[in-house]
Amino acid sequence: MRLTTKGRFAVTAMIDLALRETHGPVTLAGISQRQKISLSYLEQLFGKLRRFNIVESTRGPGGGYTLARKANEISVADIIVAVDEPLDATQCGGKGNCHSDEENHGLCMTHDLWTNLNSKMVDYLSSVSLRDLVQQQEGRGIVLHDLRHKKIKIEGVKSEKTAPVVAAKKEVAPRNLS
């Protein structure tokens, strides 16, 4: 089996999203910045994940992505298959034509070994949920930083208001020079 960066990046991005979605939709730009994954690559991956009903998108200000299903209902296998990552260790791609059809029905001597490995990989990756991976990260004490919003105090008001970081610039009052 050859798990490429496509599968690895998809799983990593999904863990990032699941960790942060309680604060609202998560932007791909935020995931890109935190995980050091190209934004254009994430856009391609999330398009595929959306088509498989793994994520949902919200447009406009405050938009981004959220999970389309509960994290415990999404397996690692679901994510990898959604981004077109093959889970196959056979040389023939599971077709059974490792050699020409003339030799031993086209199967190589290790075909059954690799087919059994495929089965074990799919079983294992199907048994690991996105929630499992999130809990693993939470157990490591991961610190979440919401880069899009922060709490600011409004002058003269006792309550706090959530506002975009860009709107949270501190205004300087003109000085009285007399």
C-alpha positions as CSV (number, residue, x, y, z in Angstrom):
1,M,0.0,0.0,0.0
2,R,1.2,3.4,-0.8
3,L,-0.6,6.1,1.1
4,T,0.3,9.4,-0.7
5,T,0.2,12.9,0.7
6,K,-3.3,13.3,-0.6
7,G,-4.6,10.8,1.9
8,R,-2.4,12.1,4.7
9,F,-3.3,15.7,4.1
10,A,-7.0,14.9,3.9
11,V,-7.0,13.1,7.3
12,T,-4.9,15.9,8.9
13,A,-7.2,18.6,7.6
14,M,-10.3,16.7,8.8
15,I,-8.8,16.4,12.3
16,D,-8.1,20.2,12.3
17,L,-11.6,20.9,11.2
18,A,-13.2,18.6,13.7
19,L,-11.2,20.1,16.5
20,R,-12.4,23.6,15.7
21,E,-15.9,23.3,14.3
22,T,-17.6,24.0,17.6
23,H,-16.7,27.6,17.1
24,G,-18.5,27.7,13.7
25,P,-17.3,27.0,10.1
26,V,-13.6,26.5,9.7
27,T,-11.8,28.3,6.9
28,L,-9.5,26.4,4.5
29,A,-7.1,29.4,4.9
30,G,-6.9,28.7,8.6
31,I,-6.3,25.0,8.1
32,S,-3.7,25.8,5.4
33,Q,-1.9,28.1,7.8
34,R,-2.0,25.8,10.8
35,Q,-1.1,22.5,8.9
36,K,1.2,24.0,6.3
37,I,-0.9,22.6,3.4
38,S,-1.3,24.5,0.2
39,L,-4.7,26.3,0.1
40,S,-5.3,25.3,-3.5
41,Y,-4.6,21.7,-2.6
42,L,-7.1,21.9,0.3
43,E,-9.7,23.3,-2.0
44,Q,-9.4,20.3,-4.3
45,L,-9.5,17.8,-1.4
46,F,-12.5,19.5,0.3
47,G,-14.4,19.6,-3.0
48,K,-14.1,15.8,-3.1
49,L,-15.0,15.5,0.6
50,R,-18.1,17.6,0.0
51,R,-19.2,15.4,-2.8
52,F,-19.0,12.4,-0.5
53,N,-21.1,14.2,2.1
54,I,-18.3,14.3,4.7
55,V,-18.1,18.1,4.9
56,E,-20.5,20.9,4.2
57,S,-19.6,24.4,3.1
58,T,-21.0,27.8,4.2
59,R,-20.5,30.7,1.9
60,G,-20.0,34.4,2.8
61,P,-18.5,36.2,5.7
62,G,-18.0,33.8,8.6
63,G,-18.2,30.9,6.2
64,G,-16.1,27.9,5.9
65,Y,-16.5,24.1,6.4
66,T,-18.2,22.0,9.0
67,L,-18.7,18.2,9.3
68,A,-21.7,16.9,7.3
69,R,-22.0,14.0,9.8
70,K,-20.9,13.4,13.4
71,A,-17.2,12.8,13.8
72,N,-17.9,9.3,15.2
73,E,-19.8,8.5,11.9
74,I,-16.8,9.3,9.7
75,S,-14.0,6.8,9.4
76,V,-10.5,7.3,8.2
77,A,-11.4,4.9,5.3
78,D,-14.3,7.2,4.3
79,I,-11.9,10.2,4.1
80,I,-9.2,8.3,2.1
81,V,-11.7,6.8,-0.3
82,A,-13.4,10.2,-0.8
83,V,-10.1,11.8,-2.0
84,D,-9.5,9.0,-4.5
85,E,-6.7,7.4,-2.5
86,P,-6.4,3.8,-3.5
87,L,-6.2,1.3,-0.6
88,D,-4.6,-1.5,-2.5
89,A,-1.3,-3.2,-2.0
90,T,-1.5,-5.5,-5.0
91,Q,0.6,-4.9,-8.0
92,C,-2.4,-5.4,-10.3
93,G,-4.8,-3.0,-8.6
94,G,-6.9,-5.8,-7.4
95,K,-7.8,-6.9,-10.9
96,G,-6.1,-10.3,-10.6
97,N,-4.0,-9.8,-13.8
98,C,-0.6,-9.5,-12.1
99,H,0.9,-11.6,-14.9
100,S,-0.5,-12.4,-18.3
101,D,-3.6,-14.5,-18.4
102,E,-1.5,-17.4,-19.6
103,E,0.4,-18.0,-16.3
104,N,-1.5,-19.4,-13.4
105,H,-4.7,-17.4,-14.3
106,G,-2.7,-14.2,-14.2
107,L,-2.1,-14.1,-10.5
108,C,1.4,-13.5,-9.0
109,M,2.6,-15.8,-6.3
110,T,2.0,-13.1,-3.6
111,H,-1.4,-11.9,-4.8
112,D,-3.3,-13.5,-1.9
113,L,-0.9,-12.0,0.6
114,W,-1.4,-8.5,-0.7
115,T,-5.2,-9.0,-1.1
116,N,-5.4,-10.1,2.6
117,L,-3.3,-7.1,3.6
118,N,-5.8,-4.8,1.7
119,S,-8.6,-6.4,3.6
120,K,-6.9,-5.8,6.9
121,M,-6.0,-2.2,6.0
122,V,-9.6,-1.4,5.0
123,D,-10.9,-3.1,8.2
124,Y,-8.5,-1.1,10.4
125,L,-9.1,2.3,8.7
126,S,-12.8,1.7,8.8
127,S,-12.6,1.0,12.6
128,V,-10.9,4.3,13.3
129,S,-13.3,7.2,13.5
130,L,-12.5,10.9,13.1
131,R,-13.7,11.3,16.7
132,D,-11.1,8.8,17.8
133,L,-8.4,10.9,16.2
134,V,-9.8,14.1,17.7
135,Q,-9.8,12.5,21.2
136,Q,-6.2,11.4,20.6
137,Q,-5.2,15.1,19.9
138,E,-7.2,16.4,22.8
139,G,-5.5,13.8,25.0
140,R,-2.1,15.3,23.9
141,G,-3.2,18.7,25.2
142,I,-3.5,20.4,21.9
143,V,-4.1,24.1,22.3
144,L,-6.7,25.6,19.9
145,H,-6.3,29.1,18.7
146,D,-9.2,30.5,16.8
147,L,-7.5,32.9,14.4
148,R,-10.7,34.4,13.0
149,H,-12.5,35.7,16.1
150,K,-11.5,36.9,19.5
151,K,-13.3,38.5,22.4
152,I,-13.0,42.3,22.7
153,K,-14.4,44.6,25.3
154,I,-16.6,47.4,24.1
155,E,-16.0,50.7,26.0
156,G,-18.8,51.6,28.4
157,V,-20.5,48.2,28.1
158,K,-20.0,45.5,30.7
159,S,-20.6,42.6,28.3
160,E,-18.2,41.2,25.8
161,K,-18.9,41.0,22.1
162,T,-17.3,38.6,19.6
163,A,-16.0,40.5,16.6
164,P,-13.7,39.7,13.7
165,V,-10.0,40.2,14.4
166,V,-9.7,42.8,11.6
167,A,-12.4,44.9,13.2
168,A,-10.8,44.7,16.6
169,K,-8.2,47.4,15.9
170,K,-7.7,49.6,18.9
171,E,-8.6,53.2,18.0
172,V,-6.4,55.9,19.4
173,A,-8.3,59.0,20.7
174,P,-6.9,62.3,19.6
175,R,-4.6,63.8,22.3
176,N,-5.4,67.1,23.9
177,L,-2.1,68.9,23.6
178,S,-3.0,71.9,25.7
